[in-house]
């Protein structure tokens, strides 16, 4: 029995650990002996059987963890005798599965000090996709992934990713993977304009604050670096979204706090990392089960609030020559945007959207306990017009 940690240079996920374990099994067992493997991993089973031919025909283009999967398949192909695999239900009393789980837990706390050999013999390497199976989409993915390898990493992006992961760990007890964060930044629960704003924030590329203090800019441009509402303080996304004294902003965050706490979610002082980490919240009930409705609500309300504040700041600075909004105007715009999200949720449950329609259960769980006059609404209020979110004024 062997236990080890997934190296830090590889994606830290269950799938990677399962594939590495299968490859290690095929490597350690005598190549001339029969091998039988009971596993609870559909990921390993599928990539060694039903998906293998398709993946090899398309050169594993766009397939996550392709290097590890190829190494796993190669280790099994090197064997001289029959290898069989059988799926068993996990956490269901299977003795081997119990031992595997204990070894996996032990490996998670080990140090990453043993090198991992993922080399594949030339005769077993998948060198590319078959022309007969290659599509324009696959070709574009292949060219793009090759080009991305030559693009240097941006230090400010890496710093923001680490800050977001750290905030998520502190707030929700889980550290999201980088790939997961990038995927959820453009998730379907978030408006397209908000997705763009979050992407720009993660890369820290908005032209605010110190950007305008570069020597080649004229003095009138350098004035843009300072906030006129905060005694000339240098602007930043943190200042704009969470610290600026412009009318209405503080009230919006207070109302957001009220909504969040109504869903029994612990409120944390907002920051840029808090907003970015809100795309991957993690809430569990007393039975240790994920509360997906609560997670979706938190994702929507936090990102929408950030978008409203950013829109108000841009309109004030660019279109209104820094003329202040009335606090009531900003507050009403925020209410409108939150209710717009609710209305959109209700509309997209309609059966005319077919498989793309939101499930009514998901919408009901997202806005559970937050609606105005909720005691007078039917159990399924998704088809009732004029439903609004109840808010503290």
N, C-alpha and C positions, 0 to 999 in steps of 0.2 A: 504494500500500500504506500502510495506516494502523495505528498501534499506540497504544493508550492504556490507562490504568488504570481499573478499575471504581471509581467514586466511593466514598468511605468511608461515605457515608450509605446505601449499598445493601449487600445481603447479598453477602459475598465468596465466591462459589462458581463452579464451572465453568459451571453452567447459566445463571447471570446473565450471565456473560461471553459465552457463546455467543449468547444472545438479543439482547444489546446489539450484538454484532458483526453479526448478521443485520439488525437494524433500521438500523444505520449503513450497511450495504451497500445496502439498499433506498433509503435517503435520498440517497446520494452518486451512484448510477448514474442517468443521464438517465431521467426518467419515461417518455419516449416510446420508449425503446430496450428491446429484449428483454433479460431478465435470466435467467441460468442460474447456479445456485449449487450447487457440490459441497460437501457437508458431512459430517462424521462425527458430527454431533449428532442423535441420535434425539429429543432434547428439543425442538429447534427444528423438526424435520420434523413431529413429532406435533402440536405446538401450531399449526402452520400448515396442517395437513391433517386428520388423522383425529379429533383431539380438539377442533378449533376450534369446530365447531357446538355440541357438547355444553357446552363451557365458556361460550360466549356465551348459550346458552339458560338456563343456571343463573347468569348474571351474574358468573362467576368467583368465586363465594362459596367461601371456604375454600381457594382455590388459591394456593399460595406464588408469590411474584414476579408477582402478577396485573397490577400496574401496568406492569411491564416487558413482559410478554407482550402486553398490550393495545396498548402503543406499537409493538411489533414488528409485530403484525397490521395495525395502522392504516397503518404505513409501506408495507407491501406493497399494501394496498388503495388507497392514493393513486396507485399506478403506473397508467399508461395503456396499457401493453403487457403481453404475456404474461410471467409469472415462473414459472420451473421450478426444482425442487430435486431433487437426486439424492444418495442416501446413498453415501458411500465409507468403506471401512474405515480407521480411524485408525492411524497409525504403521505403514503398510504400503507405504511407498515412493511414495505419491502426492505429486507435486511440489507441488501447491497446499497439501496438508495439511502438508507439511514447513515451508513458508513461514509458514503460519498459526500453527503451533506456536512458531516462532521469534519471530514478532510478539507472540504472547501472553506469552511469557517476557519480552520487552522491556517490555511494558506493565505487568507485575507490579512492575517496579522503578521505574516512573515516579512522579512526584509527582502528587497529585490536585489539579490547579489549573485544569482546563478544565471549565466548567459543562456539564451534560448536559441536553439538551432532550427531555423525555418528554411534552410537551403533545400532545394528540390533538384534531383538529378536531371540533367539536360533532357534525357529521353522521356521524362514525365512532365516536363514543363508545358503549360498552355501559353503559346507564344502570341496569340491574337485571336480575333474573331474570324469565323468562316465568311467569305464574301457572300455566300448564298444567304446567310443569316444576318448580315450587316444592314442596318437601316440608317437613314439620315440622322435620326435622333441618337443612335448609339455612336455613330461616327463623331458627332458633335461632342458627346460626352467624353469620348476618348481623347479628342484634341484638347478639350478644355481641361481635363484632369492632368494631361501632360504639361500644358502651359502653366497651370497653377503650381506645379512643383518647382518652377523656376522663379516664381514671384516671391520676393523676400517677405517675411512676416513683419507686420507693423507692431512696434513695441507698445504703442498706446492702445491698440486693439487687444493685445494680449493682457495688458494691465487691467483693462475694463472687464475682460472675460474672467480674470482671476477674482476681481472685486465682486462681480455678479455671483460667481460660484461660492465665494466666501459668505456673501450675504444670504444666499439660498440655504447654505449649510447651517448658518446661525438661526435663520428664521424658521426653516421647515425641517431641519434635521437631515437633509439629503443634499448631496452635491451633484447637480445635474451635469451630464457630459456636455462637452463643447458642441458636438454635432447636434445634440438635442436642443440646445439653446438656439442655435442658428435656424433649426427647423421650425421651432415654435415662434420665433420672431416674425415669421410670415404665416402663422397658423390661421385657420378659417374663422376663429373666434374673434379676431382682431381686424378692424377696418384697414383697408389697403393703405390709406394715408398714414395711419398710426403705425403700421408695419414699417413703412419707409422711415418714419421718425425714429423708431426704435433701432433700426439698422444703422442710421446715421449716428445715433447716440453711442451704440456699441463700438463703432469705429472712431468716435470722437472727432468728427470731421465738420461739424457745424461751424460756420464762420461767425463766431462770437468771441467777445473778450480779447484775450491776448493775441488772437489771430490778426487783429487790426493794429497792433502795436509794432509790427515789423517796420524797420527803418525806411523802406522804400515807399511806404504809404504817406500821403500828404497829411498835414495836421487835421484837416476837416474829416478825413477818414479815420484817423486814430481816435477821434472823439467817440466813435461808435463802440469802442472797447468798454466804455464806462456806462453804468446804469444811472440815469438821471433821477431816479426815484430813491436811490440809496446813497446819496452823498458822493457820487462819482466812483463807487466801488467797481472794480474790474469784474465784468460779467463772466459767467461760465454757465454750463447747462445746470449745474447744481444750484447756482444762485437763481437762475431764471425759473426753474421748476419748483424749488422748495424754500428759498430764502428771501426772494425779492419782496419789498414792502408795497408793491403796486396794489391798488384797491382790488379786492375780490379774491386774491389768491389764497390768503389764509383761510377765508371763509369756505372756499371750495374744499380745501383739505380737511377742514373740520366736518363738513357734510359727508365727505368720503369716509372719514373715520366713523361717523355715526352709522352709515350703511354697513361698513365692514364689521363693526362691533355688533350690529343687529344679527349678523350671521354667526355670532359667537367666534369671531376670528380675532386673535390677539393683534392689536394695532402696534405698529412700529413706526417711529419717526421716519417720514419718507426721505429718500435720497435717490440719486441716479441709479445706484446699484439695486435699491429696493424696487424701483420701477421696472428695471430690466429683469430682475429675478422673478417678478410677478408673472411672467409668461410660463413659469414652471413651478407653481406652488405645490405643496404636498400637505394635505390635511387628512387625518384619519379619525374615525369615530372610536367609541369605547371598545369596539370589537376588532380594532386594528384593521379596518377595511377603509379603502380610499373613498373620500367624499368628493366624487368627481363634479357634482353640481356646485358645491362650495368653491372648489378650485377654479371652475370655469367663471363663476361670478367674480372672484377676486381678480382673475386675469383681465376680465372685461372692464371692471370699474377702475382699477389702478391705471391701466394704459389709457383709458378714455379721459380720465382726469388730467394726466400728463399732456395729452393731445390738446385739450381745451386750454390749458395754461399756455402752452407753446403757441397755439393759434392766436390767443389774445395778445401775447407779447409781440408777435410778428406784425399783427394788424396795427397795434399801437405805435410801434417804432417805424414801420415802413409806410403805412398809409395815413396815420393820424399825427405824424410829427411829434410823437411822445405825449399826445394829449390823453389824459387818463380816462379810462372807462369808469362808469358808475359801478360800485360794487354789485348792485342789483342786476346790472346787465351781464356781468360775468357769471354770476350765480344762476341766472335764468338760462344762460347758454349751456351751462353744465347740466342743469336739469333736463334741458331739451335733448342733449346728446345721450344721456343715460336712458331716457324714455325712448329715444330713437333706437337704441340697442335692443330694448325690450320689444318694441314693435317689430323690428326686423326679425327677432327670434320667433315671434308668433307667426309672421308671414311665411317664414321658411319652413314651417312644419307642414305646409299644405302638400297634399298628395300629388299635385301637378309637378312637383320637383322630383318625383320618383325616388331613386336611390340617393340622390343628393339632398333630400329633405332632412331637416333636423328631426330627431325623435321628440315627440311631445314630452316624454318622460324627462329628457335632458333639459328641456326648457323649464318645465315645472320645478325641477330640482335646482336649477340655476337661480331662479328668482323666488324661491320658497321663503315665505314669511316676510317679504319685503313690499308687497303690493298695497296700494291705497284701498281702503275699504275691503280688505282681504276677507273679512268674515261674511261679506255679502256676495262674494264671487262664487261661481260654481266650481266644482272640483277640477274640471278641465276648463280653464279660462283662456286657453290659447286662441279660441275662435270668437272670443268676446271683444268687441271693438272698444277702444278708449281706455284700456287698462293702463294704469300709471304706477310708477314706483312711489311708495309712500316715503316722504322725506321730512326731516325736521327743518323748519324754515329758519 
